[in-house]
Amino acid sequence: MAKHKVFKMHDKLHITITSKQIELTPKLRDYIQQKTSKLTKYFSNISDIHITISEEKYRHVVEINALTNGITMPGKAEHSDVHTAFDKALSKVEGQIRRYKDKIVTHASKQEKTESIS
């Protein structure tokens, strides 16, 4: 049976952790909260983060979905260690958030240049 835990990190950021076939220890929960709160330094418009942790045979599978401006940025990883699996999935999401922010900033600066030329 899946267990859900919802945490409110900042005014806008909601983190939902779902664990399947694994117990969510306070140490693991604190680790996840600490790491996911760092995502807001890349992009402050992240509203929801949903994390699913499951254990299948000999491996841990972690899925992270970050919602920002109506866009879902997924990351999934598996490893024998739950912390390593979480770190890998989080790095995938971080990369997507960085690329999205760069795209917004680059697009905005190109618009300003074309408006100033005309």
Protein Blocks (a to p, Z undefined) as FASTA:
>chain_A
ZZdddddfblmlccddddehiacdfklmmmmmmmmmmmmmmomkbfbdcdddddehjacc
ddddddeehiacddddddfblklmmmmmmmmmmmmmmmmmmmmmmmmmmmmmmmmmZZ
